[in-house]
Every structure is written in C-alpha cells, then in structure tokens.
C-alpha cells in the first residue's frame, strides 16, 4: 500500500512525533539521502521536509524533488525562530507552507488535512478527465470502418494523455507467428517493417505470452524480471500492455519516454488498461465483420454478436443480403439506458464502473439474443436493439416487449447483487421504450464487411421516450400497442396503462404513450410493476 504522506527527516524523534500527530494517515518516513529514490517510486500526496538535514537543506532538497514530482504539495518543517527568515525562500521553492517546531498538533493536522483533501480532489478530477477520452474513443470506435482507424484513435488519445516520445501497437499475425507494428508514433519508418517479435521474445513478446503488463522505470528496471531483455538504455520509463478481449490477446501496446523525468505508476496501468480493452474490443469487432465472407468460420464468429437464428439467415442470404438490407422497412426497436449514469461516473472508481458496465451489457446482449433480436449498437450507457429486421417474427412488437420485461427482471437481480458491494447502486435505474414504424435499414461495405444500422424517426422517439422513463417503466407508442393486438398466444395479454401524450425533445408532434404493466397469462399476471401509480407526463 502506498503512503499518503512522506516525511523526510534525519531525526527519528521528529518522525515519531509527526506519525503520532497524523495517525489517521499512512505516513512513511525516510532519510534525506533516500528521498530522491523514494519519490520516484512512491507517488505520495503530501511531502513534509525538515529544513535541517545532513549535508543539505530542506529547501534545496525539495527543489530537486520537484524536478521529479512537479505538482507535489510540500510543507517545510523549521525551528520557530527561523520562520520569518525562511518563509520567502520556501514559498519560492514551491512549498505550500511552513510548520514550526515545536509542532502544534492541531495546526499540523489542519494544514495537512486541507492539503490532503485538495490532493484527493485533484486525483478525482484527473480520474474523471481520463473517462472523457475513454467514452470519446468508444464513439470513434463505433464509427471506425477499418483497423487503422481504431489504432489511430487509440494512439491519439494516449498521445494526448501522456505526451510520450514513442508509441506503438504491435498486433499478432497468426499466419506468420510474429508480433508486428501496426501503428506507431515516434518510430522511424525504416525500422517499422523490420521489427517482428515472436511470443516470448524480448519485452513485447514476453508481455504478449504472459498477458500481464509491465512498468519499466529507469531507476528500478534492473530489478525487473525483464532486465536481461533491456536493449535501449536511453529509455527513462516505459509501459508494455497486453491488448486482451474475451481472454484472447490481440497484441501489445507500448508507451515510452526517452527524455525528462516522467515515471509510470500503477494508476497509468489502470487507464491504459481501459483504453486498450476498448481498442481490443473494436479490433475484434472489425475482424469478425471482415471475416463474414468466410463461411467455414462465419457462424461461430457471428454468434458472438447476433442470435444463432440470425446468423443462419445471414449465412443463407450470402451476397443477396447486401442488396436486401439497404431499404426502408417496418420494424420494431427497443431502446434502454441507465438512469443516473452521470452519478455513476462521478461516484465509482474506474475498475468498478467498467466491471458493472460489462455485466450490464452482458445481460442485455444475452437476453436480446435469446428473443431473436439484434443488438444494433451500444451508446455509452444505452443499448439499441431491432426486432423483425434480419429474420421474420410472428409479432416483433410482442417479442420486443417480452424482451424488455425479461431485461428489467434480470437487471433487478444484477442491481441487488451490486448494491451489496456499494450502496450507490440503489440509486440507478433503467428506462425502456419500444417503438415501431418505417425506418431505413442499411449497411456500408461489402460481403466481406457489413456495418448494419437503423435510422429513422421511430428510432429517435425510442431514445427520447427511454430518457423520460423512470422506475424501470417500459413506454410504448400507439403503433406498438396496435401491433400487440395480434398477439402470438390467444390466452396471453399485455397489460397497459395510458400515460397520455408526451412532448419529446426534437419531435415536432406529441406522442401518444402507454406504459407496460405486465403480461397476463391464463388468468395470472406476471412481471407487473409494483407500486407504480398511473400518471401523465407532458
């Protein structure tokens, strides 16, 4: 565990006194000659420096430390009589204040406490800023049409975040059996084609084989298990990160500095891990689509993205599918998104948010596939599914409503499980909408690359309705209600509540809306929303 506070002093008595005063924090003490090494490896929040040190002054030492840690908060510990004399020099060196000996415990706790709160706030702001390019990158991935597009988006974001001297993505070529550079920054062009690494060879090959990231900082790299593989002494810090999706490794992301005093820490691994996972998912998407024409592999690959029945239709349709999808067609869409997602981003640590979203999308995908629908796209905290488009359904609206009810029930179970980990999850909810009508269903590409999507007013209405649905309500339009009249089972009935006509943003007319209460099956009612009072939303 990393310390909150680092005290640099050659006096054991002072170390014990400060540790006792700041007992609520994790305080680490070191001698003056150890300070530079400790600061490189330990990204503490606050540094306390005694002025009287062996062979140097606290001000001079802190000046040197700030070359390694430019933004660190520091307090200079001085004798009370030296306060006025040393204060100007301390402020010029970047100290946030002085602590006078004999130490006043209340004053020390107050000053350090404020500094710790400010440092924590800066860290949280940095964490949130790191999320923004992550979701922007996800949007870019959705619109990317090729592997180079995905990789360039990845390098753009990492370059903005790190300002690294050298970046590269090495992807594994299964036929050749080597890792090769697929995209890079700061690497001479004549070197790129020459570089090829077998799994297990060199640092990138070892990371690929072990599927574990590695940090190499100049001061500690000789102690690394990779020490025998280091060939470039000019590198001052580097990270190699495996790009993994669904337990399958696609390649290795390499980030390095050849100049300056920047060092990598575990927090960098966390951010790079999320970005690499997003990129790996996008690359896998593209590779799957590009291999659709290879019938021997197509069905296994397609079933990762669509229901098995849909995959069979795609296989049987072959080239005619391309012409058939570019048309206006009547279909049903289901839109669902998370309520209070902004709160989730602000409240939850990145790993927790990532794990929850992965489980959330897994529930959606599996349920939609189970009911023979198609996942059109993920949009941050929302999912759009289409029914009755790629394959015929007896009643696409009925199937979409059943799917929404099933998702709602399964989400409730998922929510309960996550509430045990963090009470914040009790504040999240879902909004659903099901609409039906004419919409354009088209694709971009060829038989080897198919990008299928839906566009139309009904899609927009579904998104708007879902955005105002609360308490896991399922809103449907008048067209869906009419379509439910032809229900596939005579003894089953969808129970509805008229919530009136809604005025939706971006829609120039009011939309008659109904809320699904449940399904009545042979005299029994299942999945009725309990405690929901009829109401009208304008």
C-alpha positions as CSV (number, residue, x, y, z in Angstrom):
1,X,0.0,0.0,0.0
2,X,1.4,3.4,-0.9
3,X,1.7,6.1,1.8
4,X,-0.4,9.2,1.9
5,X,2.3,11.4,3.3
6,X,6.1,11.2,3.1
7,X,8.3,12.8,5.9
8,X,11.9,13.5,5.0
9,X,13.9,13.9,8.2
10,X,17.2,12.6,9.7
11,X,15.7,12.9,13.2
12,X,13.9,9.8,14.5
13,X,12.2,11.8,17.2
14,X,10.6,14.1,14.6
15,X,9.5,11.1,12.5
16,X,7.7,9.6,15.5
17,X,6.1,12.9,16.5
18,X,4.7,13.5,13.1
19,X,3.5,9.9,12.8
20,X,1.6,10.3,16.1
21,X,0.1,13.6,15.1
22,X,-1.1,12.4,11.7
23,X,-2.1,8.9,12.9
24,X,-5.2,8.9,10.7
25,X,-3.0,8.9,7.6
26,X,-0.4,6.4,6.3
27,X,2.9,8.2,7.0
28,X,6.2,7.0,5.6
29,X,9.5,8.4,6.9
30,X,12.8,8.4,5.1
31,X,16.3,9.9,5.5
32,X,17.4,12.7,3.3
33,X,19.7,10.5,1.2
34,X,16.8,8.2,0.4
35,X,14.4,11.0,-0.7
36,X,15.0,11.0,-4.4
37,X,14.7,7.3,-4.8
38,X,11.6,7.1,-2.7
39,X,9.9,9.9,-4.6
40,X,10.4,8.2,-7.9
41,X,8.7,5.1,-6.8
42,X,6.1,6.3,-4.3
43,X,3.5,8.8,-5.7
44,X,2.5,10.2,-2.3
45,X,0.1,13.1,-1.9
46,X,2.0,15.4,0.5
47,X,5.7,15.7,1.4
48,X,6.9,17.1,4.7
49,X,10.6,18.1,4.7
50,X,12.7,19.1,7.7
51,X,14.9,22.1,7.0
52,X,17.9,20.8,9.0
53,X,19.2,17.8,7.0
54,X,22.6,16.2,6.8
55,X,24.6,17.7,4.0
56,X,21.8,19.8,2.6
57,X,18.8,22.0,3.4
58,X,15.2,21.1,3.2
59,X,14.6,23.8,0.6
60,X,17.4,22.6,-1.6
61,X,16.2,19.0,-1.4
62,X,12.6,20.0,-2.2
63,X,13.9,21.9,-5.3
64,X,15.4,18.7,-6.5
65,X,12.4,16.6,-5.7
66,X,10.1,18.9,-7.7
67,X,12.1,18.1,-10.8
68,X,10.8,14.5,-10.4
69,X,7.4,15.4,-9.0
70,X,6.4,18.9,-10.3
71,X,3.0,19.0,-8.8
72,X,3.7,17.6,-5.3
73,X,2.4,19.5,-2.3
74,X,5.1,20.2,0.4
75,X,5.5,21.7,3.8
76,X,8.8,22.8,5.3
77,X,9.4,22.0,9.0
78,X,11.5,24.7,10.6
79,X,12.5,26.0,14.0
80,X,10.1,28.6,15.2
81,X,12.7,31.3,15.3
82,X,13.6,30.7,11.6
83,X,10.0,31.1,10.3
84,X,10.3,34.7,9.1
85,X,13.8,34.2,7.6
86,X,13.0,31.0,5.6
87,X,9.4,31.7,4.6
88,X,10.2,33.7,1.3
89,X,12.7,31.1,0.1
90,X,10.3,28.3,1.0
91,X,7.5,29.8,-1.0
92,X,9.8,30.5,-3.9
93,X,10.7,26.8,-3.9
94,X,7.1,25.7,-4.2
95,X,6.3,24.8,-0.6
96,X,2.6,25.3,0.4
97,X,3.5,26.5,3.9
98,X,5.7,26.1,7.0
99,X,5.3,24.0,10.1
100,X,7.1,25.5,13.1
101,X,8.8,23.4,15.8
102,X,7.8,22.7,18.4
103,X,4.9,21.3,16.3
104,X,1.4,22.3,17.2
105,X,-0.6,19.1,16.6
106,X,-3.8,20.9,15.8
107,X,-2.1,23.2,13.3
108,X,-0.3,20.3,11.6
109,X,-3.5,18.3,11.3
110,X,-5.4,21.3,9.9
111,X,-2.8,22.3,7.3
112,X,-2.0,18.7,6.2
113,X,-5.7,17.8,6.2
114,X,-6.6,20.6,3.8
115,X,-3.7,19.6,1.5
116,X,-4.8,16.0,1.5
117,X,-8.4,17.0,0.6
118,X,-7.1,19.2,-2.2
119,X,-4.8,16.4,-3.5
120,X,-7.7,13.9,-3.3
121,X,-9.9,16.3,-5.3
122,X,-7.2,16.7,-7.9
123,X,-6.9,13.0,-8.3
124,X,-10.6,12.5,-8.6
125,X,-10.7,15.3,-11.3
126,X,-7.9,13.6,-13.1
127,X,-9.8,10.3,-12.9
128,X,-12.9,12.0,-14.4
129,X,-10.9,13.7,-17.1
130,X,-9.5,10.3,-18.0
131,X,-13.0,9.0,-18.5
132,X,-13.9,11.6,-21.1
133,X,-11.4,10.5,-23.8
134,X,-12.4,6.9,-22.9
135,X,-16.0,7.4,-24.0
136,X,-15.0,9.6,-26.9
137,X,-12.8,6.8,-28.0
138,X,-15.6,4.4,-27.7
139,X,-17.7,6.6,-30.0
140,X,-14.9,6.8,-32.5
141,X,-14.6,3.0,-32.4
142,X,-18.3,2.7,-33.3
143,X,-17.8,4.8,-36.4
144,X,-14.5,3.2,-37.4
145,X,-14.5,1.2,-40.6
146,X,-11.1,-0.3,-40.5
147,X,-8.3,-1.4,-38.2
148,X,-6.1,1.6,-38.9
149,X,-9.0,3.9,-37.9
150,X,-9.2,2.1,-34.5
151,X,-5.5,2.2,-33.9
152,X,-5.1,5.8,-34.8
153,X,-7.9,6.8,-32.5
154,X,-6.2,4.8,-29.7
155,X,-2.8,6.5,-30.3
156,X,-4.4,9.9,-30.5
157,X,-6.0,9.6,-27.0
158,X,-2.8,8.1,-25.4
159,X,-0.6,10.8,-27.0
160,X,-2.9,13.5,-25.6
161,X,-2.9,11.8,-22.2
162,X,0.8,11.0,-21.9
163,X,2.8,13.2,-24.4
164,X,5.0,10.1,-24.7
165,X,8.1,10.1,-27.0
166,X,7.3,6.8,-28.5
167,X,4.0,4.8,-29.0
168,X,3.4,1.6,-30.8
169,X,0.7,-1.0,-31.2
170,X,2.0,-4.5,-32.1
171,X,-0.6,-7.0,-33.4
172,X,-0.1,-10.7,-33.6
173,X,-0.2,-12.2,-37.1
174,X,-1.4,-15.7,-36.6
175,X,-0.3,-16.9,-40.1
176,X,3.2,-15.6,-39.7
177,X,3.5,-16.2,-35.9
178,X,5.0,-12.8,-35.2
179,X,4.1,-9.5,-33.5
180,X,4.4,-6.6,-35.9
181,X,3.9,-2.9,-35.5
182,X,0.5,-2.0,-36.9
183,X,0.5,1.7,-35.8
184,X,3.1,3.9,-34.2
185,X,4.3,7.4,-33.2
186,X,8.0,8.4,-32.8
187,X,9.4,5.4,-34.5
188,X,11.5,5.8,-37.8
189,X,9.6,4.4,-40.8
190,X,12.6,2.3,-41.9
191,X,12.5,0.5,-38.6
192,X,8.8,-0.4,-38.6
193,X,8.9,-3.0,-41.3
194,X,12.0,-4.7,-39.9
195,X,10.6,-5.2,-36.4
196,X,8.9,-8.6,-35.8
197,X,8.9,-10.4,-32.5
198,X,7.9,-13.9,-31.6
199,X,5.7,-14.5,-28.5
200,X,8.1,-14.9,-25.5
201,X,10.9,-13.0,-27.2
202,X,12.0,-9.6,-25.9
203,X,9.8,-7.4,-23.7
204,X,6.8,-7.1,-26.0
205,X,6.9,-10.9,-26.8
206,X,7.1,-11.7,-23.1
207,X,4.2,-9.4,-22.2
208,X,2.2,-11.0,-25.1
209,X,2.9,-14.5,-23.8
210,X,2.3,-13.8,-20.1
211,X,-0.7,-11.5,-20.7
212,X,0.5,-9.2,-17.9
213,X,1.5,-5.5,-18.2
214,X,4.9,-4.3,-17.1
215,X,6.3,-0.9,-16.0
216,X,10.0,-0.2,-16.5
217,X,11.3,3.0,-14.8
218,X,15.0,3.7,-15.2
219,X,15.8,3.6,-11.5
220,X,14.2,0.1,-11.0
221,X,14.3,-1.6,-14.4
222,X,17.5,-3.5,-13.5
223,X,15.5,-5.2,-10.7
224,X,12.8,-6.2,-13.2
225,X,12.3,-9.8,-14.5
226,X,12.9,-8.2,-17.9
227,X,16.4,-6.8,-17.0
228,X,18.1,-9.2,-19.3
229,X,16.0,-8.0,-22.3
230,X,16.7,-4.3,-21.9
231,X,18.4,-3.1,-25.0
232,X,17.7,0.7,-25.1
233,X,19.4,2.5,-22.2
234,X,18.1,5.8,-23.4
235,X,14.5,5.0,-22.3
236,X,13.8,6.5,-18.9
237,X,10.4,4.9,-18.5
238,X,8.1,2.6,-20.4
239,X,4.9,0.5,-20.2
240,X,4.0,-2.5,-22.3
241,X,0.4,-3.5,-22.0
242,X,-1.4,-6.6,-23.4
243,X,-4.5,-5.9,-25.5
244,X,-7.0,-8.6,-24.5
245,X,-10.6,-9.2,-25.4
246,X,-12.6,-12.2,-24.2
247,X,-9.4,-13.9,-22.8
248,X,-7.8,-13.7,-26.3
249,X,-4.8,-11.5,-26.7
250,X,-4.5,-9.5,-29.9
251,X,-1.3,-7.6,-29.4
252,X,0.7,-5.3,-27.2
253,X,0.6,-1.5,-26.6
254,X,4.0,0.1,-25.9
255,X,4.4,3.6,-24.4
256,X,7.8,5.0,-23.6
257,X,9.8,8.2,-22.7
258,X,13.3,8.8,-23.8
259,X,13.7,12.3,-22.2
260,X,12.6,14.0,-19.0
261,X,11.7,12.8,-15.5
262,X,8.3,11.3,-16.1
263,X,7.8,7.9,-14.5
264,X,4.9,5.5,-14.8
265,X,2.8,4.3,-11.8
266,X,0.0,1.8,-11.2
267,X,-2.6,4.5,-12.0
268,X,-1.2,4.7,-15.5
269,X,-1.7,0.9,-15.9
270,X,-5.3,1.3,-14.9
271,X,-6.0,4.0,-17.5
272,X,-4.0,2.2,-20.3
273,X,-5.8,-1.0,-19.4
274,X,-9.3,0.6,-20.0
275,X,-8.2,2.2,-23.3
276,X,-6.5,-1.0,-24.5
277,X,-9.6,-3.0,-23.7
278,X,-11.8,-0.6,-25.7
279,X,-9.4,-0.8,-28.6
280,X,-9.2,-4.5,-28.5
281,X,-13.0,-4.9,-28.5
282,X,-13.2,-2.6,-31.5
283,X,-10.5,-4.5,-33.3
284,X,-12.3,-7.8,-32.6
285,X,-15.5,-6.3,-34.0
286,X,-13.8,-5.3,-37.2
287,X,-12.0,-8.6,-37.6
288,X,-15.3,-10.5,-37.1
289,X,-17.1,-8.4,-39.7
290,X,-14.3,-8.7,-42.2
291,X,-14.4,-12.5,-41.9
292,X,-18.1,-12.8,-42.6
293,X,-17.5,-14.0,-46.2
294,X,-15.5,-17.0,-44.9
295,X,-18.4,-19.4,-44.5
296,X,-16.4,-22.0,-42.6
297,X,-15.7,-19.5,-39.8
298,X,-18.6,-17.2,-40.1
299,X,-21.3,-18.8,-37.9
300,X,-19.0,-19.2,-34.9
301,X,-18.0,-15.6,-35.2
302,X,-21.4,-14.2,-35.8
303,X,-22.9,-15.9,-32.8
304,X,-20.7,-13.6,-30.6
305,X,-22.8,-10.7,-31.9
306,X,-26.3,-12.0,-33.0
307,X,-28.6,-14.8,-32.1
308,X,-27.9,-18.1,-33.7
309,X,-31.1,-17.9,-35.8
310,X,-30.0,-14.6,-37.2
311,X,-26.5,-16.0,-38.0
312,X,-28.1,-18.8,-40.0
313,X,-30.2,-16.3,-42.0
314,X,-27.1,-14.2,-42.7
315,X,-25.2,-17.3,-43.9
316,X,-28.1,-18.4,-46.2
317,X,-28.6,-14.9,-47.6
318,X,-24.9,-14.5,-48.6
319,X,-24.4,-11.7,-51.2
320,X,-28.1,-11.0,-51.7
321,X,-28.1,-9.8,-48.1
322,X,-26.2,-6.7,-49.1
323,X,-28.8,-5.6,-51.5
324,X,-31.7,-6.6,-49.2
325,X,-30.7,-4.5,-46.2
326,X,-30.4,-1.2,-48.0
327,X,-34.1,-0.4,-47.9
328,X,-37.0,1.2,-45.9
329,X,-38.7,-1.5,-43.8
330,X,-41.2,-1.7,-41.0
331,X,-39.6,-3.0,-37.8
332,X,-39.7,-2.7,-34.0
333,X,-36.9,-1.1,-32.0
334,X,-36.1,-1.4,-28.3
335,X,-34.1,1.3,-26.6
336,X,-32.9,1.1,-22.9
337,X,-30.5,3.2,-20.9
338,X,-29.3,3.6,-17.3
339,X,-30.8,6.3,-15.2
340,X,-28.2,8.3,-13.0
341,X,-25.3,7.2,-15.2
342,X,-23.6,10.6,-14.7
343,X,-23.7,9.9,-11.0
344,X,-22.1,6.5,-11.6
345,X,-19.2,8.1,-13.5
346,X,-18.6,10.6,-10.7
347,X,-19.0,8.2,-7.8
348,X,-17.5,4.9,-8.8
349,X,-13.8,4.1,-9.3
350,X,-13.0,3.2,-12.9
351,X,-12.5,-0.6,-12.4
352,X,-15.8,-0.9,-10.6
353,X,-17.6,1.1,-13.3
354,X,-16.0,-1.0,-16.0
355,X,-17.0,-4.3,-14.3
356,X,-20.6,-3.2,-13.8
357,X,-21.0,-2.0,-17.4
358,X,-19.6,-5.2,-18.7
359,X,-22.1,-7.2,-16.7
360,X,-24.9,-4.8,-17.6
361,X,-24.2,-5.1,-21.4
362,X,-23.9,-8.9,-21.0
363,X,-27.4,-9.1,-19.5
364,X,-28.7,-7.0,-22.4
365,X,-27.0,-8.9,-25.1
366,X,-27.8,-12.4,-23.9
367,X,-31.5,-11.5,-23.4
368,X,-31.9,-9.8,-26.8
369,X,-30.2,-12.8,-28.5
370,X,-32.5,-15.2,-26.5
371,X,-35.5,-13.5,-28.0
372,X,-34.0,-13.5,-31.5
373,X,-33.3,-9.7,-31.7
374,X,-30.3,-7.9,-33.0
375,X,-28.1,-5.6,-31.0
376,X,-27.7,-2.6,-33.3
377,X,-25.3,-0.6,-31.1
378,X,-24.1,0.3,-27.6
379,X,-24.1,4.0,-26.8
380,X,-22.2,4.6,-23.6
381,X,-24.9,3.7,-21.1
382,X,-27.6,2.6,-23.5
383,X,-28.5,-0.2,-26.0
384,X,-30.5,-0.2,-29.2
385,X,-32.0,-3.5,-30.4
386,X,-34.0,-4.3,-33.5
387,X,-36.7,-6.9,-33.9
388,X,-38.2,-8.3,-37.1
389,X,-35.4,-6.9,-39.3
390,X,-33.0,-9.7,-40.2
391,X,-35.4,-12.5,-39.5
392,X,-39.2,-12.7,-39.5
393,X,-41.0,-12.8,-36.2
394,X,-44.7,-13.7,-35.6
395,X,-45.1,-10.4,-33.8
396,X,-41.9,-8.2,-33.5
397,X,-43.6,-5.8,-31.0
398,X,-44.7,-8.6,-28.7
399,X,-41.2,-10.0,-28.8
400,X,-39.6,-6.6,-28.0
401,X,-42.0,-6.1,-25.0
402,X,-41.2,-9.6,-23.7
403,X,-37.5,-8.8,-24.1
404,X,-37.9,-5.5,-22.2
405,X,-39.7,-7.3,-19.3
406,X,-37.1,-10.0,-19.2
407,X,-34.2,-7.4,-19.1
408,X,-36.0,-5.5,-16.4
409,X,-36.3,-8.6,-14.2
410,X,-32.7,-9.6,-14.8
411,X,-31.4,-6.1,-14.2
412,X,-33.2,-6.0,-10.9
413,X,-31.2,-9.1,-9.9
414,X,-28.0,-7.6,-11.1
415,X,-28.7,-4.4,-9.2
416,X,-29.4,-6.2,-6.0
417,X,-26.0,-8.0,-6.3
418,X,-24.1,-4.8,-6.9
419,X,-25.9,-3.0,-4.0
420,X,-24.2,-5.4,-1.7
421,X,-20.8,-4.0,-2.9
422,X,-21.8,-0.4,-2.9
423,X,-25.0,1.3,-1.7
424,X,-24.7,3.8,-4.5
425,X,-26.2,1.2,-6.9
426,X,-29.6,1.6,-5.2
427,X,-29.9,5.0,-6.9
428,X,-29.6,3.6,-10.5
429,X,-32.5,2.6,-12.7
430,X,-33.4,1.8,-16.2
431,X,-35.7,3.4,-18.8
432,X,-37.2,1.5,-21.7
433,X,-39.0,2.4,-24.9
434,X,-40.4,0.3,-27.7
435,X,-41.4,1.9,-31.0
436,X,-42.5,0.6,-34.4
437,X,-42.7,2.0,-37.9
438,X,-40.8,2.6,-41.1
439,X,-37.1,3.1,-40.8
440,X,-34.1,2.8,-43.1
441,X,-32.1,-0.3,-42.6
442,X,-28.8,-0.1,-44.4
443,X,-25.2,-1.2,-44.4
444,X,-21.9,0.2,-45.5
445,X,-19.4,-2.2,-47.1
446,X,-19.5,-5.5,-49.0
447,X,-20.0,-9.1,-48.4
448,X,-16.7,-9.1,-46.5
449,X,-17.5,-6.2,-44.3
450,X,-21.1,-5.4,-43.2
451,X,-22.0,-2.5,-40.9
452,X,-25.7,-2.8,-40.3
453,X,-27.7,0.0,-38.6
454,X,-31.2,1.6,-38.5
455,X,-32.1,5.2,-39.0
456,X,-35.5,6.9,-38.7
457,X,-37.9,9.0,-36.6
458,X,-39.1,5.9,-34.6
459,X,-35.5,5.3,-33.5
460,X,-35.3,8.9,-32.3
461,X,-38.6,8.6,-30.5
462,X,-37.5,5.4,-28.8
463,X,-34.4,7.2,-27.4
464,X,-36.4,10.2,-26.2
465,X,-39.1,8.1,-24.5
466,X,-36.5,6.0,-22.8
467,X,-34.9,9.1,-21.5
468,X,-38.0,10.1,-19.6
469,X,-39.0,6.6,-18.4
470,X,-38.3,6.1,-14.7
471,X,-38.6,3.3,-12.2
472,X,-37.9,0.8,-14.9
473,X,-41.0,1.7,-16.8
474,X,-41.4,0.4,-20.3
475,X,-43.0,3.0,-22.6
476,X,-44.5,2.0,-25.9
477,X,-46.1,4.0,-28.8
478,X,-49.6,3.8,-30.3
479,X,-48.2,1.8,-33.2
480,X,-46.7,-0.8,-30.9
481,X,-50.0,-1.0,-28.9
482,X,-51.9,-1.6,-32.1
483,X,-49.4,-4.3,-33.2
484,X,-49.8,-6.1,-29.9
485,X,-53.4,-6.7,-30.8
486,X,-52.2,-9.6,-33.0
487,X,-50.6,-11.3,-30.0
488,X,-49.0,-14.7,-30.7
489,X,-50.9,-16.5,-28.0
490,X,-54.6,-16.1,-27.5
491,X,-54.6,-16.6,-23.8
492,X,-51.8,-14.1,-23.2
493,X,-52.4,-10.4,-22.9
494,X,-50.1,-7.4,-22.4
495,X,-51.4,-5.1,-19.7
496,X,-51.1,-1.4,-20.5
497,X,-51.6,2.0,-18.8
498,X,-52.4,5.1,-20.8
499,X,-49.9,7.8,-19.7
500,X,-51.1,10.4,-22.2
501,X,-49.4,12.3,-25.0
502,X,-45.8,13.3,-24.4
503,X,-43.9,16.2,-25.8
504,X,-40.5,15.0,-26.6
505,X,-37.3,17.0,-27.4
506,X,-36.7,17.1,-31.1
507,X,-40.1,15.7,-32.1
508,X,-42.5,18.3,-33.5
509,X,-45.7,16.5,-32.5
510,X,-46.9,14.9,-29.3
511,X,-46.6,11.1,-29.0
512,X,-49.4,9.0,-27.5
513,X,-47.7,6.9,-25.0
514,X,-48.5,3.8,-22.9
515,X,-46.7,2.0,-20.1
516,X,-46.4,-1.7,-20.0
517,X,-47.5,-3.1,-16.6
518,X,-47.0,-6.8,-17.2
519,X,-48.3,-9.9,-19.0
520,X,-51.4,-11.7,-18.2
521,X,-51.0,-15.4,-18.9
522,X,-54.0,-17.8,-18.5
523,X,-55.6,-15.7,-15.7
524,X,-52.3,-15.0,-13.8
525,X,-50.4,-11.7,-14.1
526,X,-46.6,-11.9,-14.3
527,X,-43.9,-9.2,-14.1
528,X,-46.3,-6.4,-13.0
529,X,-44.6,-3.2,-11.9
530,X,-45.4,-3.0,-8.2
531,X,-46.1,0.4,-6.6
532,X,-46.4,2.4,-9.8
533,X,-49.2,4.9,-9.8
534,X,-50.8,5.9,-13.1
535,X,-49.6,9.3,-14.2
536,X,-49.3,11.5,-17.2
537,X,-46.1,13.1,-18.4
538,X,-46.3,16.1,-20.7
